[in-house]
Structures are given as C-alpha cells and as structure tokens.
Amino acid sequence: MISFEAIPIAAAQNLRRKTNRSKLRVAGRENGRAMTREKSKRRTPEASGVTKRATKSDKEDLYNTDFATLSLEQRIGVVIKRRRLEANLTLAELSAGADLSSAMLSRIENGMAKASLDALERLAGAVGIGLGDLFKETESKQASAQLVKRDEQMEVVRVGTKYGHTYRLLAYDRGPTKLFEPFFIQMDKKSESYPRFSHPGTEFIYMLQGRMEYRFGDKTYLVEPGDAFTFSGEVVHGPEKLLDEKIRFLAIIIYQS
C-alpha cells in the first residue's frame, strides 16, 4: 500500500540533491575560471598592465644585441624597448602614451608585428625622439677589432725619415674612410735638423721617453715623459729641440669624419 505522505518527502529530497549538484557545478566553473585568470596573469604580466620595472641586466642585454642578425622589425622592436627602459616606463605606460594596446606594443617590441608609420611616430614621440632618430638607431653596426703584433707593425716613410726618425704605424685597417693614424715615433740627438708638419685634423702626442721642446706655430712647449699634448694639425708644428739622447712618443692624427 502506497503512502501518499511519502511522495512530497521524496520529491523534496530529490530537489535538494539536484540543487546541491548544481551548486557544485557552478562552484567548479568559478574555480576553473579563477585558476585560468591566475595562470594568465603569471604567464603575461605585461598584458594585464601590471608590469615590473626593468632590471640593469635587462638593459645590458638590449645594448649587447647584435643588429646584424636581426630583421628590420626586430631592430625596431629592440630600439623601442631600449628607449622605454631608459625612460623607466612599463609596457602599459608607454602603450597608453602612444595610444596602443599593451598586447600590440609587446608584439612590436618582440619583432612579431609590423607597426604602421603612424604608430611608430607615436611611439617615438612618447619616448622623446623623432621618427628619423628611431630609424637611425636601427641601422646595423658591425663592430670590429684589430690586434697588430709588434713584428707586424709597418715602418712607414714620412717627412722625418730622411732625418733618421723612425715611424711605426700601429693600425692600418680602417675601412674606406681614414679616421685616424696612430704612430710610434723614435728619434735621437744625431738628427741635425727637425722637420715641420702641417695636415688636416687634430694631433695627439703622448711622451714615453726623453724630453723635447715642441714647436706649435710661434710657440714652443716643453714635453716630458707622461705629458699629453693635443693641437690642431693645420698649424705648422714639429720638434724644436731634443733635450735627451733618445726620444720616444706616441702620435695620433685624428681626422674629421
């Protein structure tokens, strides 16, 4: 025999079970969304606008980047990021100043997106440079070094050679434009006369050994070991008198680039 009083009790129990299951499903979905948001923040902190300040190491890495191996978009990105870090701006701050999204700026800085000229002009203005300066900084610069061993240094002929002076050229691979000429010069009192020179650019002398009086125009200067003497190469100049038996010095002629 069926009890009519048991029917509403059973229905109520079923309703409670369904409600509890529904609450658990909702709670599960909320927890899942919260975990996704947290992972997203950890993965891309800059996209949320909460960007950490750059460290000294970050800036040094950018300055050590070899542009020769990068595409134009990548070089532009490096320059923009370098300028942003120099200004101590976060990704969110610069993107707001240039009217771009943080995500777009991040892609530009990483060389993953081509920015329009209008966007680049706004970015350049936001970091305090012109668009032309931005492109100039993207030019690939190939660094080079040269070691000239003692026995590889070339002895060259100059005006003073006929007076017994020795000139050794210390560097010679300077590319298509002559920027400077460094010499190691030796002379002694056996020289009966001293030549005069006049040439473009600036000359720098560093005295290594001995003392001499050096003429520059209508003046003479006493140059001793450890002294540094800089003057315009276009004014007539040269040794006036050797005060010690042996004289040795470095002379570097620097030309206008």
C-alpha atoms as an extended CHARMM CRD file, in Angstrom:
* protein
*
       257  EXT
         1         1  MET       CA              0.0000000000        0.0000000000        0.0000000000  PROA      1               0.0000000000
         2         2  ILE       CA              1.4670000000        3.3720000000       -1.0740000000  PROA      2               0.0000000000
         3         3  SER       CA              1.6990000000        6.2090000000        1.4560000000  PROA      3               0.0000000000
         4         4  PHE       CA              0.5980000000        9.4940000000       -0.0250000000  PROA      4               0.0000000000
         5         5  GLU       CA              2.5810000000       11.3620000000        2.6400000000  PROA      5               0.0000000000
         6         6  ALA       CA              5.8950000000        9.8570000000        1.3770000000  PROA      6               0.0000000000
         7         7  ILE       CA              5.5540000000       11.3600000000       -2.1150000000  PROA      7               0.0000000000
         8         8  PRO       CA              6.2510000000       15.0250000000       -1.2330000000  PROA      8               0.0000000000
         9         9  ILE       CA              9.0890000000       13.9370000000        1.1010000000  PROA      9               0.0000000000
        10        10  ALA       CA             10.8160000000       12.0240000000       -1.7050000000  PROA      10              0.0000000000
        11        11  ALA       CA             10.3220000000       14.9140000000       -4.1470000000  PROA      11              0.0000000000
        12        12  ALA       CA             11.8660000000       17.3240000000       -1.6740000000  PROA      12              0.0000000000
        13        13  GLN       CA             14.8900000000       15.0680000000       -1.2220000000  PROA      13              0.0000000000
        14        14  ASN       CA             15.3500000000       14.8250000000       -4.9990000000  PROA      14              0.0000000000
        15        15  LEU       CA             15.0990000000       18.6020000000       -5.2960000000  PROA      15              0.0000000000
        16        16  ARG       CA             17.7290000000       19.0750000000       -2.5900000000  PROA      16              0.0000000000
        17        17  ARG       CA             20.0830000000       16.6270000000       -4.3300000000  PROA      17              0.0000000000
        18        18  LYS       CA             19.6500000000       18.4040000000       -7.6980000000  PROA      18              0.0000000000
        19        19  THR       CA             20.2610000000       21.8100000000       -6.0600000000  PROA      19              0.0000000000
        20        20  ASN       CA             23.4400000000       20.6000000000       -4.3640000000  PROA      20              0.0000000000
        21        21  ARG       CA             24.7500000000       19.1410000000       -7.6340000000  PROA      21              0.0000000000
        22        22  SER       CA             24.0030000000       22.4130000000       -9.4210000000  PROA      22              0.0000000000
        23        23  LYS       CA             25.8400000000       24.4170000000       -6.7410000000  PROA      23              0.0000000000
        24        24  LEU       CA             28.8550000000       22.1360000000       -7.0440000000  PROA      24              0.0000000000
        25        25  ARG       CA             28.9090000000       22.5740000000      -10.8340000000  PROA      25              0.0000000000
        26        26  VAL       CA             28.7320000000       26.3920000000      -10.5210000000  PROA      26              0.0000000000
        27        27  ALA       CA             31.4640000000       26.4160000000       -7.8730000000  PROA      27              0.0000000000
        28        28  GLY       CA             33.6260000000       24.2170000000      -10.0660000000  PROA      28              0.0000000000
        29        29  ARG       CA             33.2320000000       26.5240000000      -13.0470000000  PROA      29              0.0000000000
        30        30  GLU       CA             34.0820000000       29.5930000000      -10.9050000000  PROA      30              0.0000000000
        31        31  ASN       CA             37.1810000000       27.9010000000       -9.5090000000  PROA      31              0.0000000000
        32        32  GLY       CA             38.2450000000       26.9260000000      -13.0310000000  PROA      32              0.0000000000
        33        33  ARG       CA             37.8580000000       30.4790000000      -14.3010000000  PROA      33              0.0000000000
        34        34  ALA       CA             39.7830000000       31.8540000000      -11.3110000000  PROA      34              0.0000000000
        35        35  MET       CA             42.6510000000       29.4270000000      -11.9250000000  PROA      35              0.0000000000
        36        36  THR       CA             42.7260000000       30.3630000000      -15.6260000000  PROA      36              0.0000000000
        37        37  ARG       CA             42.8950000000       34.0650000000      -14.7730000000  PROA      37              0.0000000000
        38        38  GLU       CA             45.7190000000       33.4660000000      -12.2970000000  PROA      38              0.0000000000
        39        39  LYS       CA             47.7080000000       31.4290000000      -14.8370000000  PROA      39              0.0000000000
        40        40  SER       CA             47.1660000000       34.1370000000      -17.4300000000  PROA      40              0.0000000000
        41        41  LYS       CA             48.4890000000       36.7850000000      -15.0640000000  PROA      41              0.0000000000
        42        42  ARG       CA             51.5600000000       34.7240000000      -14.2840000000  PROA      42              0.0000000000
        43        43  ARG       CA             52.1790000000       33.9950000000      -17.9630000000  PROA      43              0.0000000000
        44        44  THR       CA             51.7330000000       37.5250000000      -19.3420000000  PROA      44              0.0000000000
        45        45  PRO       CA             52.0280000000       40.0890000000      -16.5400000000  PROA      45              0.0000000000
        46        46  GLU       CA             52.5320000000       42.9230000000      -19.0290000000  PROA      46              0.0000000000
        47        47  ALA       CA             49.2280000000       42.2470000000      -20.8130000000  PROA      47              0.0000000000
        48        48  SER       CA             47.3040000000       42.9630000000      -17.6250000000  PROA      48              0.0000000000
        49        49  GLY       CA             49.0480000000       46.2990000000      -17.1800000000  PROA      49              0.0000000000
        50        50  VAL       CA             50.8990000000       45.1380000000      -14.0500000000  PROA      50              0.0000000000
        51        51  THR       CA             54.4300000000       45.3600000000      -15.4570000000  PROA      51              0.0000000000
        52        52  LYS       CA             57.5650000000       45.0420000000      -13.3770000000  PROA      52              0.0000000000
        53        53  ARG       CA             60.3380000000       47.5930000000      -13.7980000000  PROA      53              0.0000000000
        54        54  ALA       CA             63.3340000000       46.5880000000      -15.8820000000  PROA      54              0.0000000000
        55        55  THR       CA             66.4810000000       45.4150000000      -14.1630000000  PROA      55              0.0000000000
        56        56  LYS       CA             70.0190000000       46.5350000000      -15.0060000000  PROA      56              0.0000000000
        57        57  SER       CA             70.5920000000       43.1370000000      -16.6210000000  PROA      57              0.0000000000
        58        58  ASP       CA             67.5790000000       43.6490000000      -18.9260000000  PROA      58              0.0000000000
        59        59  LYS       CA             69.0450000000       46.9250000000      -20.2030000000  PROA      59              0.0000000000
        60        60  GLU       CA             72.5410000000       45.4850000000      -20.6730000000  PROA      60              0.0000000000
        61        61  ASP       CA             71.1120000000       42.5990000000      -22.7320000000  PROA      61              0.0000000000
        62        62  LEU       CA             69.4600000000       45.0700000000      -25.1040000000  PROA      62              0.0000000000
        63        63  TYR       CA             72.6460000000       47.0840000000      -25.5640000000  PROA      63              0.0000000000
        64        64  ASN       CA             74.5620000000       43.8780000000      -26.3640000000  PROA      64              0.0000000000
        65        65  THR       CA             72.1080000000       42.8230000000      -29.0860000000  PROA      65              0.0000000000
        66        66  ASP       CA             73.7970000000       42.1090000000      -32.4320000000  PROA      66              0.0000000000
        67        67  PHE       CA             71.7370000000       44.0620000000      -35.0050000000  PROA      67              0.0000000000
        68        68  ALA       CA             73.4970000000       42.3560000000      -37.9130000000  PROA      68              0.0000000000
        69        69  THR       CA             71.4790000000       39.1770000000      -37.3520000000  PROA      69              0.0000000000
        70        70  LEU       CA             68.0620000000       40.8490000000      -36.9290000000  PROA      70              0.0000000000
        71        71  SER       CA             65.3220000000       41.8620000000      -39.3740000000  PROA      71              0.0000000000
        72        72  LEU       CA             64.1720000000       45.4790000000      -39.5590000000  PROA      72              0.0000000000
        73        73  GLU       CA             61.0540000000       44.7190000000      -37.4670000000  PROA      73              0.0000000000
        74        74  GLN       CA             63.2080000000       43.0930000000      -34.7750000000  PROA      74              0.0000000000
        75        75  ARG       CA             65.6660000000       46.0060000000      -34.7370000000  PROA      75              0.0000000000
        76        76  ILE       CA             62.7880000000       48.4850000000      -34.4040000000  PROA      76              0.0000000000
        77        77  GLY       CA             61.4370000000       46.4340000000      -31.5040000000  PROA      77              0.0000000000
        78        78  VAL       CA             64.8130000000       46.4050000000      -29.7430000000  PROA      78              0.0000000000
        79        79  VAL       CA             65.2090000000       50.1780000000      -30.1170000000  PROA      79              0.0000000000
        80        80  ILE       CA             61.7090000000       50.9000000000      -28.8190000000  PROA      80              0.0000000000
        81        81  LYS       CA             62.1600000000       48.5870000000      -25.8420000000  PROA      81              0.0000000000
        82        82  ARG       CA             65.5980000000       50.0410000000      -25.1120000000  PROA      82              0.0000000000
        83        83  ARG       CA             64.1910000000       53.5650000000      -25.1730000000  PROA      83              0.0000000000
        84        84  ARG       CA             61.2540000000       52.5170000000      -22.9840000000  PROA      84              0.0000000000
        85        85  LEU       CA             63.5640000000       51.0250000000      -20.3610000000  PROA      85              0.0000000000
        86        86  GLU       CA             65.8400000000       54.0670000000      -20.4450000000  PROA      86              0.0000000000
        87        87  ALA       CA             62.7720000000       56.2000000000      -19.6590000000  PROA      87              0.0000000000
        88        88  ASN       CA             61.8470000000       53.7350000000      -16.8780000000  PROA      88              0.0000000000
        89        89  LEU       CA             58.4050000000       53.1640000000      -18.4130000000  PROA      89              0.0000000000
        90        90  THR       CA             56.3540000000       49.9950000000      -18.1160000000  PROA      90              0.0000000000
        91        91  LEU       CA             54.7450000000       48.4200000000      -21.1540000000  PROA      91              0.0000000000
        92        92  ALA       CA             51.3440000000       49.6870000000      -20.0300000000  PROA      92              0.0000000000
        93        93  GLU       CA             52.6080000000       53.2470000000      -19.5280000000  PROA      93              0.0000000000
        94        94  LEU       CA             54.1940000000       53.5080000000      -22.9680000000  PROA      94              0.0000000000
        95        95  SER       CA             51.2740000000       51.8570000000      -24.7300000000  PROA      95              0.0000000000
        96        96  ALA       CA             48.8980000000       54.3460000000      -23.0980000000  PROA      96              0.0000000000
        97        97  GLY       CA             51.1320000000       57.2660000000      -24.1300000000  PROA      97              0.0000000000
        98        98  ALA       CA             51.2650000000       56.0350000000      -27.7230000000  PROA      98              0.0000000000
        99        99  ASP       CA             47.5610000000       55.1050000000      -27.9050000000  PROA      99              0.0000000000
       100       100  LEU       CA             48.2850000000       51.4010000000      -28.4880000000  PROA      100             0.0000000000
       101       101  SER       CA             47.2320000000       48.2820000000      -26.6570000000  PROA      101             0.0000000000
       102       102  SER       CA             49.8030000000       46.6390000000      -24.3700000000  PROA      102             0.0000000000
       103       103  ALA       CA             49.4760000000       43.4260000000      -26.3720000000  PROA      103             0.0000000000
       104       104  MET       CA             50.2560000000       45.2220000000      -29.6480000000  PROA      104             0.0000000000
       105       105  LEU       CA             53.2380000000       47.0420000000      -28.1370000000  PROA      105             0.0000000000
       106       106  SER       CA             54.5520000000       43.7500000000      -26.7580000000  PROA      106             0.0000000000
       107       107  ARG       CA             54.3710000000       42.1930000000      -30.2370000000  PROA      107             0.0000000000
       108       108  ILE       CA             56.1710000000       45.2010000000      -31.7670000000  PROA      108             0.0000000000
       109       109  GLU       CA             58.9470000000       45.0630000000      -29.1630000000  PROA      109             0.0000000000
       110       110  ASN       CA             59.4380000000       41.3590000000      -29.8220000000  PROA      110             0.0000000000
       111       111  GLY       CA             59.5910000000       41.8590000000      -33.5970000000  PROA      111             0.0000000000
       112       112  MET       CA             56.3800000000       39.8630000000      -34.0910000000  PROA      112             0.0000000000
       113       113  ALA       CA             54.2900000000       42.6490000000      -35.6450000000  PROA      113             0.0000000000
       114       114  LYS       CA             54.8270000000       45.3160000000      -38.2860000000  PROA      114             0.0000000000
       115       115  ALA       CA             53.8340000000       48.6960000000      -36.9160000000  PROA      115             0.0000000000
       116       116  SER       CA             52.4120000000       51.3950000000      -39.1760000000  PROA      116             0.0000000000
       117       117  LEU       CA             54.3950000000       54.6120000000      -39.6330000000  PROA      117             0.0000000000
       118       118  ASP       CA             51.7130000000       56.4170000000      -37.6700000000  PROA      118             0.0000000000
       119       119  ALA       CA             52.1110000000       54.0100000000      -34.7390000000  PROA      119             0.0000000000
       120       120  LEU       CA             55.9120000000       54.2600000000      -34.8760000000  PROA      120             0.0000000000
       121       121  GLU       CA             55.7110000000       58.0510000000      -34.9010000000  PROA      121             0.0000000000
       122       122  ARG       CA             53.5200000000       57.9920000000      -31.7880000000  PROA      122             0.0000000000
       123       123  LEU       CA             55.8800000000       55.5600000000      -30.0650000000  PROA      123             0.0000000000
       124       124  ALA       CA             58.9270000000       57.6380000000      -30.9660000000  PROA      124             0.0000000000
       125       125  GLY       CA             57.2450000000       60.7820000000      -29.6580000000  PROA      125             0.0000000000
       126       126  ALA       CA             56.2550000000       59.0210000000      -26.4290000000  PROA      126             0.0000000000
       127       127  VAL       CA             59.8960000000       58.1270000000      -25.6870000000  PROA      127             0.0000000000
       128       128  GLY       CA             61.1350000000       61.5840000000      -26.6620000000  PROA      128             0.0000000000
       129       129  ILE       CA             62.7580000000       61.0450000000      -30.0690000000  PROA      129             0.0000000000
       130       130  GLY       CA             61.8170000000       61.7640000000      -33.6930000000  PROA      130             0.0000000000
       131       131  LEU       CA             60.8220000000       59.1150000000      -36.2140000000  PROA      131             0.0000000000
       132       132  GLY       CA             64.0580000000       59.7290000000      -38.1360000000  PROA      132             0.0000000000
       133       133  ASP       CA             66.1150000000       59.1410000000      -34.9750000000  PROA      133             0.0000000000
       134       134  LEU       CA             64.2320000000       55.8890000000      -34.3780000000  PROA      134             0.0000000000
       135       135  PHE       CA             65.1910000000       54.5430000000      -37.8040000000  PROA      135             0.0000000000
       136       136  LYS       CA             68.7520000000       55.8150000000      -37.4460000000  PROA      136             0.0000000000
       137       137  GLU       CA             69.1760000000       53.7780000000      -34.2640000000  PROA      137             0.0000000000
       138       138  THR       CA             68.0560000000       50.6540000000      -36.1080000000  PROA      138             0.0000000000
       139       139  GLU       CA             70.9880000000       50.8060000000      -38.5160000000  PROA      139             0.0000000000
       140       140  SER       CA             73.1300000000       47.6900000000      -38.3120000000  PROA      140             0.0000000000
       141       141  LYS       CA             76.5250000000       48.4350000000      -36.8230000000  PROA      141             0.0000000000
       142       142  GLN       CA             79.2560000000       45.8880000000      -37.2950000000  PROA      142             0.0000000000
       143       143  ALA       CA             81.8100000000       46.0560000000      -34.5330000000  PROA      143             0.0000000000
       144       144  SER       CA             85.4040000000       45.1700000000      -35.3190000000  PROA      144             0.0000000000
       145       145  ALA       CA             88.6910000000       44.8020000000      -33.5270000000  PROA      145             0.0000000000
       146       146  GLN       CA             92.2900000000       44.6880000000      -34.6790000000  PROA      146             0.0000000000
       147       147  LEU       CA             95.4090000000       43.4610000000      -32.9350000000  PROA      147             0.0000000000
       148       148  VAL       CA             98.7030000000       44.3730000000      -34.6290000000  PROA      148             0.0000000000
       149       149  LYS       CA            101.5420000000       42.3640000000      -33.1090000000  PROA      149             0.0000000000
       150       150  ARG       CA            104.9080000000       44.0230000000      -32.5960000000  PROA      150             0.0000000000
       151       151  ASP       CA            106.5540000000       42.2890000000      -35.5610000000  PROA      151             0.0000000000
       152       152  GLU       CA            103.5970000000       43.1380000000      -37.8200000000  PROA      152             0.0000000000
       153       153  GLN       CA            103.7430000000       46.9000000000      -37.2670000000  PROA      153             0.0000000000
       154       154  MET       CA            104.7590000000       48.5990000000      -40.5080000000  PROA      154             0.0000000000
       155       155  GLU       CA            107.6180000000       51.0880000000      -40.6220000000  PROA      155             0.0000000000
       156       156  VAL       CA            106.4520000000       53.9110000000      -42.8780000000  PROA      156             0.0000000000
       157       157  VAL       CA            108.2270000000       56.7410000000      -44.6430000000  PROA      157             0.0000000000
       158       158  ARG       CA            107.3400000000       60.2640000000      -43.5810000000  PROA      158             0.0000000000
       159       159  VAL       CA            109.0000000000       63.6490000000      -43.8510000000  PROA      159             0.0000000000
       160       160  GLY       CA            111.2220000000       62.9550000000      -40.8350000000  PROA      160             0.0000000000
       161       161  THR       CA            112.5120000000       59.6200000000      -42.1520000000  PROA      161             0.0000000000
       162       162  LYS       CA            115.3680000000       61.2780000000      -44.0310000000  PROA      162             0.0000000000
       163       163  TYR       CA            116.4860000000       62.8710000000      -40.7420000000  PROA      163             0.0000000000
       164       164  GLY       CA            116.8110000000       59.4810000000      -39.0320000000  PROA      164             0.0000000000
       165       165  HSD       CA            113.4060000000       59.4390000000      -37.3540000000  PROA      165             0.0000000000
       166       166  THR       CA            111.5440000000       56.1120000000      -37.2000000000  PROA      166             0.0000000000
       167       167  TYR       CA            107.7610000000       55.9050000000      -37.6540000000  PROA      167             0.0000000000
       168       168  ARG       CA            105.8230000000       52.7050000000      -36.9650000000  PROA      168             0.0000000000
       169       169  LEU       CA            102.1700000000       52.6620000000      -37.9940000000  PROA      169             0.0000000000
       170       170  LEU       CA            100.1770000000       50.9370000000      -35.2200000000  PROA      170             0.0000000000
       171       171  ALA       CA             96.8660000000       50.4170000000      -37.0520000000  PROA      171             0.0000000000
       172       172  TYR       CA             96.0830000000       50.2890000000      -40.7400000000  PROA      172             0.0000000000
       173       173  ASP       CA             92.7810000000       48.5050000000      -41.4510000000  PROA      173             0.0000000000
       174       174  ARG       CA             90.3770000000       51.4200000000      -41.1310000000  PROA      174             0.0000000000
       175       175  GLY       CA             87.9390000000       50.8160000000      -43.9680000000  PROA      175             0.0000000000
       176       176  PRO       CA             87.0960000000       53.2070000000      -46.8390000000  PROA      176             0.0000000000
       177       177  THR       CA             87.3880000000       56.3820000000      -44.7310000000  PROA      177             0.0000000000
       178       178  LYS       CA             90.5900000000       57.2550000000      -42.9130000000  PROA      178             0.0000000000
       179       179  LEU       CA             89.5840000000       58.2000000000      -39.3850000000  PROA      179             0.0000000000
       180       180  PHE       CA             92.9320000000       58.2400000000      -37.5940000000  PROA      180             0.0000000000
       181       181  GLU       CA             96.6120000000       57.3340000000      -37.8670000000  PROA      181             0.0000000000
       182       182  PRO       CA             98.4890000000       56.1650000000      -34.7540000000  PROA      182             0.0000000000
       183       183  PHE       CA            102.3110000000       56.1980000000      -34.8250000000  PROA      183             0.0000000000
       184       184  PHE       CA            105.1220000000       55.1200000000      -32.5060000000  PROA      184             0.0000000000
       185       185  ILE       CA            107.9740000000       57.5880000000      -33.1670000000  PROA      185             0.0000000000
       186       186  GLN       CA            111.6450000000       57.3480000000      -32.2070000000  PROA      186             0.0000000000
       187       187  MET       CA            114.3410000000       59.9860000000      -32.7290000000  PROA      187             0.0000000000
       188       188  ASP       CA            117.6950000000       60.8790000000      -31.2090000000  PROA      188             0.0000000000
       189       189  LYS       CA            120.1400000000       63.7640000000      -30.9940000000  PROA      189             0.0000000000
       190       190  LYS       CA            122.0380000000       62.5380000000      -34.0630000000  PROA      190             0.0000000000
       191       191  SER       CA            119.4090000000       64.2910000000      -36.1460000000  PROA      191             0.0000000000
       192       192  GLU       CA            120.8650000000       67.5900000000      -37.3010000000  PROA      192             0.0000000000
       193       193  SER       CA            117.5170000000       69.1360000000      -38.1850000000  PROA      193             0.0000000000
       194       194  TYR       CA            113.8580000000       68.5980000000      -37.4480000000  PROA      194             0.0000000000
       195       195  PRO       CA            111.0350000000       68.6800000000      -39.9950000000  PROA      195             0.0000000000
       196       196  ARG       CA            107.8830000000       70.7630000000      -39.8030000000  PROA      196             0.0000000000
       197       197  PHE       CA            104.4280000000       69.3010000000      -40.4010000000  PROA      197             0.0000000000
       198       198  SER       CA            101.0270000000       70.6290000000      -41.3760000000  PROA      198             0.0000000000
       199       199  HSD       CA             97.9990000000       68.4040000000      -42.0550000000  PROA      199             0.0000000000
       200       200  PRO       CA             94.2180000000       68.2490000000      -41.5890000000  PROA      200             0.0000000000
       201       201  GLY       CA             92.6800000000       67.0860000000      -38.3190000000  PROA      201             0.0000000000
       202       202  THR       CA             93.8590000000       67.0430000000      -34.7200000000  PROA      202             0.0000000000
       203       203  GLU       CA             97.1060000000       65.5540000000      -33.4210000000  PROA      203             0.0000000000
       204       204  PHE       CA             97.6550000000       63.9820000000      -30.0210000000  PROA      204             0.0000000000
       205       205  ILE       CA            101.1290000000       63.2610000000      -28.5850000000  PROA      205             0.0000000000
       206       206  TYR       CA            101.8920000000       61.1560000000      -25.5100000000  PROA      206             0.0000000000
       207       207  MET       CA            105.5160000000       61.2790000000      -24.3430000000  PROA      207             0.0000000000
       208       208  LEU       CA            107.0700000000       57.9350000000      -23.3990000000  PROA      208             0.0000000000
       209       209  GLN       CA            110.7870000000       58.6350000000      -23.0390000000  PROA      209             0.0000000000
       210       210  GLY       CA            113.0190000000       61.7070000000      -23.0470000000  PROA      210             0.0000000000
       211       211  ARG       CA            112.2700000000       65.4150000000      -23.1280000000  PROA      211             0.0000000000
       212       212  MET       CA            111.9140000000       67.7480000000      -26.0690000000  PROA      212             0.0000000000
       213       213  GLU       CA            110.8180000000       71.2480000000      -26.9410000000  PROA      213             0.0000000000
       214       214  TYR       CA            107.9800000000       71.0920000000      -29.4490000000  PROA      214             0.0000000000
       215       215  ARG       CA            107.0200000000       73.9600000000      -31.7050000000  PROA      215             0.0000000000
       216       216  PHE       CA            103.4140000000       74.8290000000      -32.4490000000  PROA      216             0.0000000000
       217       217  GLY       CA            103.0780000000       77.9420000000      -34.5880000000  PROA      217             0.0000000000
       218       218  ASP       CA            105.1000000000       80.6920000000      -32.9120000000  PROA      218             0.0000000000
       219       219  LYS       CA            105.1810000000       78.9620000000      -29.5060000000  PROA      219             0.0000000000
       220       220  THR       CA            107.3250000000       76.1790000000      -28.0350000000  PROA      220             0.0000000000
       221       221  TYR       CA            106.2630000000       73.6950000000      -25.3680000000  PROA      221             0.0000000000
       222       222  LEU       CA            108.3990000000       71.5220000000      -23.0780000000  PROA      222             0.0000000000
       223       223  VAL       CA            107.0860000000       67.9510000000      -23.3890000000  PROA      223             0.0000000000
       224       224  GLU       CA            108.2790000000       65.4160000000      -20.7830000000  PROA      224             0.0000000000
       225       225  PRO       CA            107.5700000000       61.7050000000      -20.0930000000  PROA      225             0.0000000000
       226       226  GLY       CA            103.9030000000       61.2350000000      -19.1570000000  PROA      226             0.0000000000
       227       227  ASP       CA            102.8260000000       64.5260000000      -20.7520000000  PROA      227             0.0000000000
       228       228  ALA       CA             99.9070000000       64.6310000000      -23.2020000000  PROA      228             0.0000000000
       229       229  PHE       CA             99.8790000000       67.3170000000      -25.8890000000  PROA      229             0.0000000000
       230       230  THR       CA             96.9270000000       67.9650000000      -28.2320000000  PROA      230             0.0000000000
       231       231  PHE       CA             96.8170000000       70.5490000000      -31.0190000000  PROA      231             0.0000000000
       232       232  SER       CA             95.3870000000       71.4460000000      -34.4310000000  PROA      232             0.0000000000
       233       233  GLY       CA             97.2810000000       69.7040000000      -37.2210000000  PROA      233             0.0000000000
       234       234  GLU       CA             96.7400000000       72.5730000000      -39.6630000000  PROA      234             0.0000000000
       235       235  VAL       CA             99.1050000000       74.8590000000      -37.7230000000  PROA      235             0.0000000000
       236       236  VAL       CA            102.7900000000       74.2760000000      -38.5610000000  PROA      236             0.0000000000
       237       237  HSD       CA            104.3590000000       72.0890000000      -35.8630000000  PROA      237             0.0000000000
       238       238  GLY       CA            107.2310000000       69.7250000000      -35.1030000000  PROA      238             0.0000000000
       239       239  PRO       CA            110.1390000000       69.0180000000      -32.7150000000  PROA      239             0.0000000000
       240       240  GLU       CA            112.2360000000       72.1010000000      -31.9860000000  PROA      240             0.0000000000
       241       241  LYS       CA            114.9930000000       70.6960000000      -29.7490000000  PROA      241             0.0000000000
       242       242  LEU       CA            115.7710000000       67.3160000000      -28.1680000000  PROA      242             0.0000000000
       243       243  LEU       CA            116.8790000000       67.6450000000      -24.5450000000  PROA      243             0.0000000000
       244       244  ASP       CA            117.7490000000       63.9630000000      -24.0370000000  PROA      244             0.0000000000
       245       245  GLU       CA            119.6520000000       61.4420000000      -26.1230000000  PROA      245             0.0000000000
       246       246  LYS       CA            116.6530000000       59.2670000000      -27.0520000000  PROA      246             0.0000000000
       247       247  ILE       CA            113.0990000000       60.3820000000      -27.6010000000  PROA      247             0.0000000000
       248       248  ARG       CA            110.0900000000       58.0890000000      -27.8940000000  PROA      248             0.0000000000
       249       249  PHE       CA            106.4440000000       59.0820000000      -28.0870000000  PROA      249             0.0000000000
       250       250  LEU       CA            103.0420000000       58.1370000000      -29.4780000000  PROA      250             0.0000000000
       251       251  ALA       CA            101.4400000000       60.4440000000      -32.0330000000  PROA      251             0.0000000000
       252       252  ILE       CA             97.8390000000       60.0030000000      -33.1650000000  PROA      252             0.0000000000
       253       253  ILE       CA             96.4020000000       62.0560000000      -36.0170000000  PROA      253             0.0000000000
       254       254  ILE       CA             92.5910000000       62.1970000000      -35.8310000000  PROA      254             0.0000000000
       255       255  TYR       CA             90.7580000000       63.2190000000      -38.9930000000  PROA      255             0.0000000000
       256       256  GLN       CA             87.3110000000       64.7380000000      -39.2420000000  PROA      256             0.0000000000
       257       257  SER       CA             84.7220000000       62.0490000000      -40.0130000000  PROA      257             0.0000000000
